[in-house]
Amino acid sequence: MPPRKLDIGFWNYDRAQALRDGEVKIDGVDARFHNGRIVTDIFEAMVKDRAYDVSDLGFSYFLRTMDTDEAPFRLLPVPLLHMFRHSAIYINKTKGIERPEDLNGKRIGELALYGHDAGVMPKGMLSDEFGFRPESCRWIVGGIDFALKPIDWLPKPVPAGVEVIYAKADDDLGEMLAAGEIDALISADAPKCVLERRPNVGRLFEDYETVERDYYRRTGVFPIMHMVTVKKELADDETLMRAVYKGFLDAKEAMAAKLRKGMTFNNMTVMIPWLSHLMQENMDTLGEDWWPYGIAKNRPAIEAFLRYHYEQGLSKKRWAIEEVFVPALLDS
């Protein structure tokens, strides 16, 4: 039988590079790999044009498609992007925000969508642990650093009682934060004003690494931002789904092996001081498999995101793991 042709889209992740380079093959598959100018170009091509059979897709982006009549995709338990998000909350230091509770009632910017992937987790965590109420705030959705192309190819639900307005295409939420036009900002991308260390802006959690490591130790949640999706018509093909999953898993393990081997030589090929020490610290916190794939190792993070997405009014129902992942990998 000739190999199955699949179009696969994903961003420039080191954990998937071995697939693109051909070092790792997907058994029984003739894969063509695709990228985009920015990662949301890949998302748009998948959601709007069904351009790929298998694709990188933001977790919230995927869940929004589940509330459409077609519900066109299912998930593989391959978190292409894990990212702690206490560090994604930025503040104007003149606005009296000293504790997480002080965000209530504020005017807050959010990148791209109300409930973008890096917005769902901070709001949920703040609500669980600090009594944050998103509905008490006024939300301004827009871009930072460059003009944001409208995301008009995806459902954009806003729960009743939540005030959300959209900034102009050329407005910069980072500059609005620096100018005090908004009090805080939740964003996957770091605004230039913070990277430039302007004195009136900063992070809500300045020592965010310590806070995030403590959060993981207490909750077991290593937040998931992007997952691998497949077209629904492929989801019941057990042989194919297991092969695609194994391909992504083998690619991740190939990169992890290179990084571990690099520790022998103090990672001298990478210009990041103390990288080996950081890797060891990460393994001490997260375990030897510090970037886990599969349902079992990611269950706390998956269930947290599904719950937050529903509680924040972004899903019509609270989806169960069994409803959104391909059946063949529920035991992964």
C-alpha positions in Angstrom: 0.0 0.0 0.0 1.4 3.4 -0.9 2.1 5.8 2.0 -0.8 8.1 3.0 -0.2 11.7 1.9 -0.7 14.2 4.7 -0.3 18.0 4.8 1.0 19.0 8.3 1.4 22.6 9.5 3.3 23.7 12.5 5.5 26.6 13.7 9.3 26.5 14.1 9.4 24.5 17.2 12.6 22.7 18.2 10.5 19.7 19.4 9.1 19.1 15.9 12.2 20.1 13.9 13.2 16.4 13.4 10.0 15.8 11.5 10.6 18.8 9.1 14.3 17.8 8.7 13.4 14.2 7.9 15.4 12.8 10.8 12.1 11.3 12.1 9.5 9.8 9.8 5.8 9.1 10.4 5.2 5.4 9.6 3.1 4.9 6.5 2.8 8.6 5.8 4.2 10.8 3.0 4.2 14.1 4.8 4.4 17.6 3.4 5.2 20.2 6.1 4.0 23.8 6.1 4.7 26.9 8.1 3.5 30.5 8.2 4.7 34.1 8.6 3.5 34.0 12.2 1.9 31.1 14.1 -1.6 32.5 13.8 -1.3 32.2 10.0 -1.1 28.4 10.5 -4.2 28.6 12.7 -6.1 30.6 10.1 -5.2 28.3 7.2 -6.4 25.3 9.2 -9.7 26.9 10.6 -10.7 29.0 7.6 -9.4 27.0 4.6 -8.9 23.4 6.0 -5.5 23.7 4.5 -3.9 20.8 6.5 -4.8 17.4 7.5 -2.8 17.8 10.8 -2.0 21.2 12.3 -0.7 23.2 15.2 -3.7 25.0 16.7 -4.2 27.2 19.8 -6.2 25.3 22.5 -8.8 28.1 22.7 -9.0 28.3 18.9 -9.7 24.6 18.7 -12.4 24.7 21.4 -14.2 27.6 19.6 -14.5 25.3 16.6 -16.2 22.6 18.7 -19.1 25.0 19.2 -19.8 25.2 15.5 -22.2 23.0 13.7 -19.4 21.2 11.9 -17.0 20.7 14.8 -14.4 19.9 12.2 -11.3 18.9 14.2 -10.2 16.6 17.0 -7.1 16.8 19.2 -4.0 14.7 19.5 -2.4 14.9 23.0 0.7 16.7 21.6 1.2 20.0 23.4 3.5 21.8 20.9 3.5 24.7 23.3 3.5 24.5 27.0 3.9 27.9 28.7 3.5 29.2 32.2 1.5 32.4 32.2 1.8 34.2 35.4 4.5 36.1 33.5 1.9 37.2 30.9 0.2 39.7 33.1 1.6 43.2 32.8 0.7 46.3 34.8 1.1 50.1 34.8 2.8 50.7 38.1 1.0 54.0 38.7 -2.5 52.4 38.8 -2.4 51.0 42.4 -2.0 47.4 41.4 0.1 45.8 44.1 -1.7 42.4 44.5 -3.6 40.2 42.0 -6.9 41.2 43.7 -6.2 44.8 42.7 -6.9 43.9 39.0 -10.7 43.7 39.8 -12.5 46.7 38.3 -9.6 47.7 36.1 -9.3 48.5 32.4 -7.3 45.6 30.9 -5.9 45.0 27.5 -5.8 41.6 25.9 -3.9 40.4 22.8 -5.8 39.3 19.7 -9.0 37.8 21.3 -11.0 38.0 24.5 -9.8 34.6 25.8 -6.7 34.1 23.7 -4.7 31.0 24.8 -2.4 33.0 27.1 -5.4 34.9 28.5 -7.6 31.9 29.5 -5.0 30.4 31.9 -4.1 33.7 33.8 -7.8 34.6 34.2 -8.5 31.1 35.5 -5.6 31.0 37.8 -6.3 34.4 39.2 -9.9 33.5 39.7 -9.1 30.2 41.5 -6.4 31.6 43.8 -7.0 35.3 44.2 -10.7 36.0 43.7 -10.3 37.7 40.4 -13.5 38.5 38.6 -13.0 39.1 34.8 -16.6 40.4 34.5 -15.7 43.3 36.8 -13.2 44.6 34.3 -13.4 46.5 31.1 -11.5 44.7 28.3 -9.8 46.2 25.3 -8.7 43.6 22.7 -6.0 44.5 20.1 -2.4 44.1 19.1 1.0 45.1 20.3 4.1 46.3 18.4 2.6 45.8 14.9 -0.9 46.2 13.3 -3.1 43.2 14.1 -5.0 41.5 11.3 -8.6 41.0 12.5 -9.3 37.4 13.6 -12.6 37.3 11.7 -12.4 33.6 10.8 -13.2 32.2 14.2 -16.1 32.5 16.7 -15.5 35.2 19.2 -17.9 34.7 22.1 -18.2 37.2 24.8 -20.2 36.2 27.9 -23.1 38.3 29.0 -22.2 41.1 31.4 -18.6 41.3 30.2 -17.6 44.6 28.5 -15.3 44.0 25.6 -14.3 46.5 23.0 -11.8 46.2 20.1 -9.0 48.6 19.6 -8.2 50.1 16.2 -6.0 48.0 13.9 -3.0 50.3 14.4 -3.4 50.8 18.2 -0.6 49.3 20.3 -1.8 47.9 23.7 1.8 48.0 25.0 2.0 51.8 24.3 -1.5 52.2 25.8 -0.2 50.4 28.9 2.8 52.7 29.1 0.7 55.8 28.7 -1.8 54.7 31.4 -4.7 54.4 28.9 -5.1 50.8 30.2 -4.2 49.7 33.7 -3.0 46.2 32.8 -2.4 43.9 29.9 -2.6 40.1 29.4 -0.6 39.0 26.4 1.2 36.0 25.0 3.8 38.4 23.6 5.9 40.7 25.8 5.2 44.4 25.0 8.2 46.4 23.9 7.7 48.9 26.8 8.3 46.1 29.3 11.3 44.6 27.4 12.8 48.2 27.3 12.3 48.3 31.1 10.4 51.6 31.1 10.0 52.5 34.8 6.2 52.8 34.9 5.5 49.3 33.6 6.3 45.8 34.7 4.8 42.4 35.5 2.2 41.7 38.1 4.5 38.9 39.3 8.0 40.3 38.9 9.6 37.1 40.3 7.4 35.1 38.0 9.8 32.1 37.7 9.6 31.4 41.4 5.8 31.9 41.4 5.3 29.6 38.4 7.5 26.8 39.8 5.6 27.0 43.0 2.3 26.8 41.0 3.4 23.7 39.3 4.5 22.0 42.5 1.1 22.7 44.0 -1.1 22.0 41.1 0.7 19.7 38.7 -0.4 22.0 35.9 2.1 22.8 33.1 -0.2 25.0 31.0 -0.9 24.1 27.4 -1.3 26.8 24.8 -1.1 24.9 21.4 -2.0 21.4 20.6 -2.0 19.2 17.4 -5.3 18.9 15.7 -6.5 16.6 13.0 -9.5 16.8 10.6 -12.4 14.9 12.1 -12.7 12.5 9.3 -9.2 11.1 10.2 -9.8 10.9 13.9 -11.2 7.3 14.0 -8.3 5.9 12.0 -6.4 4.3 14.9 -3.4 3.2 12.9 -2.9 6.6 11.4 -3.5 8.5 14.6 -1.0 6.4 16.5 1.6 6.8 13.8 1.2 10.6 13.7 1.4 10.8 17.5 4.5 8.6 17.5 6.1 10.8 14.9 5.6 13.9 17.0 6.7 12.1 20.2 9.9 10.7 18.5 10.7 14.2 17.2 10.4 15.6 20.7 12.5 12.9 22.2 15.2 13.4 19.5 15.5 17.1 20.5 15.4 16.3 24.2 18.2 13.7 23.7 20.4 16.4 22.0 19.8 18.9 24.8 20.6 16.3 27.5 23.8 15.3 25.6 24.7 19.0 25.3 24.9 19.1 29.1 28.0 16.9 28.9 29.7 19.7 27.1 28.1 22.5 29.1 25.9 23.3 26.1 28.8 25.2 24.5 27.0 25.5 21.1 24.3 27.7 22.6 25.0 31.3 23.7 22.8 31.1 26.9 24.9 31.2 30.0 24.1 28.6 32.7 21.8 26.7 30.3 22.8 23.4 31.7 22.0 24.5 35.2 18.6 25.7 34.1 17.9 22.4 32.4 18.8 20.5 35.5 16.6 22.8 37.6 13.7 22.3 35.2 14.1 18.5 35.4 14.2 18.7 39.2 10.9 20.6 39.0 9.1 19.1 36.1 10.7 15.6 35.9 13.0 13.9 33.4 10.3 14.2 30.8 10.0 17.9 31.2 7.9 18.5 28.1 5.2 15.8 28.3 3.0 14.5 25.6 0.0 12.1 26.1 -3.2 12.3 28.2 -2.0 10.9 31.5 0.9 13.3 32.1 -1.1 16.3 30.9 -4.5 15.6 32.5 -4.3 18.3 35.1 -3.4 21.0 32.5 -6.0 19.8 30.0 -8.8 19.7 32.6 -7.9 23.1 33.9 -8.0 24.7 30.4 -11.3 22.9 29.6 -12.8 24.2 32.9 -11.5 27.7 32.5 -12.8 28.0 28.9 -16.3 27.1 30.0 -16.3 29.2 33.2 -15.1 32.2 31.2 -18.1 31.9 28.8 -16.0 30.8 25.9 -17.4 27.3 25.5 -21.1 26.5 25.4 -20.5 23.4 27.5 -17.7 22.0 29.7 -16.0 19.6 27.3 -14.7 16.3 28.6 -11.4 14.9 27.5 -13.1 11.9 25.8 -15.1 14.3 23.6 -12.3 16.3 22.2 -9.4 13.9 21.7 -9.0 11.1 19.1 -10.2 7.8 20.6 -7.1 5.9 19.9 -5.0 8.0 22.2 -7.2 8.3 25.2 -4.9 5.7 26.8 -1.7 7.7 26.1 
